[in-house]
Amino acid sequence: IFNINSTMNDISEVKIGPLSESKYIQPFRVTYTQNKTQKIWDCIRQHDSIAVLIYNKTRDTLILVKQFRPAVFMSSNKPVWENSEIFKGNSLKMKSSVESKDEECSVQPLQYGPGSEGITYELCAGIVDKPVSLEQIAHEEILEETGYNVPVQNLSFVNGFWSNIGTAGSHQSLYYCEVTDDMMTTAGGGNPIEGELIDVYHLPLKEALGFLFDTSKKKSAGLCFGFMWFSQFIKPLK
């Protein structure tokens, strides 16, 4: 039941290097005075997001998505690369792209673990990157990732969170909706044009509590909160 898409698990030729620019994150430094003491803090600018907890009444399942997360994969393999020659000593500072290129031939290939180490179980979610309502973004993400066509009026706001509070302080809005099999209009799976490769996963409600506390299944804090909220207000998880 937890089998991973073999294509999704096919990860190879992993390389790391300095980040010169990105359309998703931007690091910056804040200086401020607190209680007459000057301080600094390094932050990351990133998009806010939405997430949706979806309950399929036909199957009595919670609908999740599985996908490969490079950040989780790299974190799981940190002992492999954190002492790589691409870093300057023991600091987090990376060598410049020029230095890295010059030494590329002398650096031995790193032996990473299997791609399954980067597979996560998540709520359907997406970034807020367009000037439309959060409900509209949620509607589009549900259709794109899971294949269910959920009218925006069927979405219920649950709560909002501040995530990555030590670095980004981005905001995520959590919604809830219920679907039936006849609301599925596509197979889902994400947007292939954007390179997304997503598996739709139906978690039987009777297995949800065990899944929640199974640390071998990598999952986000938002998913865990969503499950507990569902158990408290919609249907008890046993």
Stockholm file with secondary structure:
# STOCKHOLM 1.0

chainA/1-238         IFNINSTMNDISEVKIGPLSESKYIQPFRVTYTQNKTQKIWDCIRQHDSIAVLIYNKTRDTLILVKQFRPAVFMSSNKPVWENSEIFKGNSLKMKSSVESKDEECSVQPLQYGPGSEGITYELCAGIVDKPVSLEQIAHEEILEETGYNVPVQNLSFVNGFWSNIGTAGSHQSLYYCEVTDDMMTTAGGGNPIEGELIDVYHLPLKEALGFLFDTSKKKSAGLCFGFMWFSQFIKPLK
#=GR chainA/1-238 SS CCCCCTTTTCCCCCCCCCCCCCSSEEEEEEEEEETTEEEEEEEEEECCEEEEEEEETTTTEEEEEEEECHHHHHHHTHHHHTTCTTBCTTSSCBCCHHHHHHHGGGSCCCCCCCGGGGEEEECEEEECCSSSCHHHHHHHHHHHHHCBCCCGGGCEEEEEEEESTTTTCEEEEEEEEEECGGGBCSCCCCCGGGTCCCEEEEEEGGGHHHHHTCTTSCBCHHHHHHHHHHHHHTCCCC
#=GC SS_cons         CCCCCTTTTCCCCCCCCCCCCCSSEEEEEEEEEETTEEEEEEEEEECCEEEEEEEETTTTEEEEEEEECHHHHHHHTHHHHTTCTTBCTTSSCBCCHHHHHHHGGGSCCCCCCCGGGGEEEECEEEECCSSSCHHHHHHHHHHHHHCBCCCGGGCEEEEEEEESTTTTCEEEEEEEEEECGGGBCSCCCCCGGGTCCCEEEEEEGGGHHHHHTCTTSCBCHHHHHHHHHHHHHTCCCC
//
